[in-house]
C-alpha cells in the first residue's frame, strides 16, 4: 500500500490544468493546423452554419460546395414526429 505524505498529494493536485487552459490549448492547436494546411496548399473542409452547407476551401480563398446538411433538428424531435 502506498503511503503519500500530505505534501506529495498537494503537489499532485497542482499538476492538473484548468478547463480554460485546455480549451485555449485546443483552440491554438486547431489554429496552427489550419495555418499549416494553408501553407501547404491543402484544402480544408468548412461548414457554414447559416446556410448549412459544406465547402472545400483552398488556400487562395476559393470555396467549392461539396454538400449540404441532410438532417435538421434534434434526433429526439425527429423520432417524436414519426411516432
Secondary structure, 3 states (H helix, E strand, C coil): CCCCCHHHHHHHHHCCCCHHHHHHHHHHHHHHHHHHHHHCCCCEEEEECCCCEEEEECCCCCEEEEEECCCCCCHHHHHHHHC
